[in-house]
């Protein structure tokens, strides 16, 4: 397979193109091709203002200093959302976890992480979850995390009453919109965007678990059985983050609805853009794999707890979602050529959203390099992108959104089906 500097694939069989599009390098190749168009002001929807990037980096650095004054930044992952309001919900698991062997503890955590992340697409501005016992209210990502955590511990995703703290194929396929709505406190006055889409995603996950016993086990197949596969795949106690992502993309690919297919493969979070030339199979496609990469980041800590060393961390990219993307618009690094486009909601596959997400990923890389240079960090492994996201850009995006708009909504609205971001 020949991959050009612009990420175009020439003379390749479609199955080889699929493999390329499912790797993190393709994300950087294709998004950078659109970014180069922005640098010459040739994109249809966005204008890039490079002179503002240093100020955006300074804003993020200030947020990092506020959030982590000692510099002890953890990974950006789903586990952070279980730790809001000064308490870790994982503490509630400890009495039962401590009775399990380390391998089963990791399986349980992977069950929890995968179901929670797949429920993590944008909730909308009206939905709110009130946590039992604490009576604390949460919205958006934290609300979805806390709601999914309590749903998991209540056995919503398990078909075995004596093993309620797990997700298994039978439990997931039997999930209904009514049961999820009840668990997430959804009603006419508390609507959750994409409820049906979320249920369909988890149901498809259940079916997919049954179809791949070599990865998920037999009888009561579980997402957590991927831990066993990764332990077998690891070499000398080391496991590449890119390998974890590839496993997620290959094993969970069938769950994504209505996506682009190539060589009979559902590509997932991959979208065409009209300004990429269609010179062959897949040449006009831009991969993002946002939820899959978010999931990958969220699975690394349970694997590290088993003693595995994670390598190639910075092969993964930033996350193309509205907090990171909103940061660059609200800071003035990006602007809409047609400001009225901010007044309507846009579908995930629209050229405007594809451009926004592509520019976001490139700018995250460039901003991370700027931050490392400012801090005198010469090695990306000392301050990987996953920590800058946490430290970091995601929080800064939320903070500046709250400063700009009373409801803290993103500057551009997505017509979400509950399965993208």
Steps between C-alpha positions, in 0.01 A plus 500: 500500500627846407393788723583848376600792719142625473362176634377379162523127435606399154493154343367336815245223534185619683574273797842664535330840491266388778800397713661838436183696589476307826843615615586825680742612227212528253322735741798734499559466126148580393427772754831669415401501132193707591708714736735588217200627305411715799853643509449628145141609581348251258253328731132572443387551859791599726774759509819431697671776700847365590603818677246422776632150581763622755227678697286184495798299625553753781132467595532121517822525702323725749220244536755221545664698779166550671395137470834334572732745676743220590513381138371151586263475204328163449385355169192649337258211540156396616637434848538874561123542459441248778702724735300825489399706803800383703399135524582194295207276419753221455537499878153346505638205304801437721345266762379265227802554275743410776342154520578436132831403346681777305402355161127498582530852643638615165223321309236670715657843445512442123132398503423826681721719281370367169130530587553844653699639207246369248237699689715814494382681185367854553209510744359839402458804720176405678577155641613459861561203727449516876723248673330271754605548861716809438215689327767676291393605150721446195461580131683422174802267519516478880128435517525225240795348685331500840173370353680221313700410812189454713325318214796261483505431874122448494549220246337674203748345254523152654276197443629322812346617830784341698755689286330836467824701476578408145385556143427191294357425159162382625453797734591751230277354230205505742544869585200717408449872459255500791751337734780737401267800525401397851862446604604837354196682644379601152152648462325774305646764730846339504570393139819323399623541143527178299345264757392248236841520331677422827279198563554372146876539543506290817266240349734470200791467741321204657454331162862569407625335820321179402649510149865514615557233766875507434508849653202517732457143622215251479189442709471849643739698278627824656692806377730447798634177350705720267739527795598136448561564130723800571701307758567236234586769244742689727871445448730497803235682702462777243185582301468768232215748538459473123439125541226568753337747257528255211334229710214735589450607138504145364291339774241774551476627141170318432315697769511838326182597313467636147868560438717486189588146395803391300581142399204386711637670812305756699763771549332668797588864570631564147348761268547629144599858427442654156837676491696177523540362149326172432789330323432146621335296774483703819712789375239763593436364851603660829526267803458633855413195717415732786306263725741215419802710599321635809427137587862403437623773733249377760617139479868569556482550876344159580768343281773695678356381832573145381864595455505560126714784365314703236715611208441720191260721692547801275415302190139561603353838416297758685124462519287665234212611719325825582698601810838482331352641179310771682821615668655601169190683381442681829868598523487637144742253341218392267208701370202415285503664159122518529419595862133412448606132477523506879125553523401154373588141590721303262511127430819312593576427136456857378811662348487772766522251788765289323710814449456610861603164636798468264633844586450426870724193489780680318478797734516272804832360372632850426382639832657207687834571329470867596425412864794259523730764354375759748556262791840387371381141458701352213354148504132441427507189720556730800184694420292288260201634316262297719612706801471831314143404412426442867700792637404661263307567190175324594461697824606821329241443228227458758621803701511740208161375377353594839663842473357557150149354537272480804421131446859401423391349170753446220533775238372266227209262546504137391187309401602203716370146464668399826784311332761754389617761752 
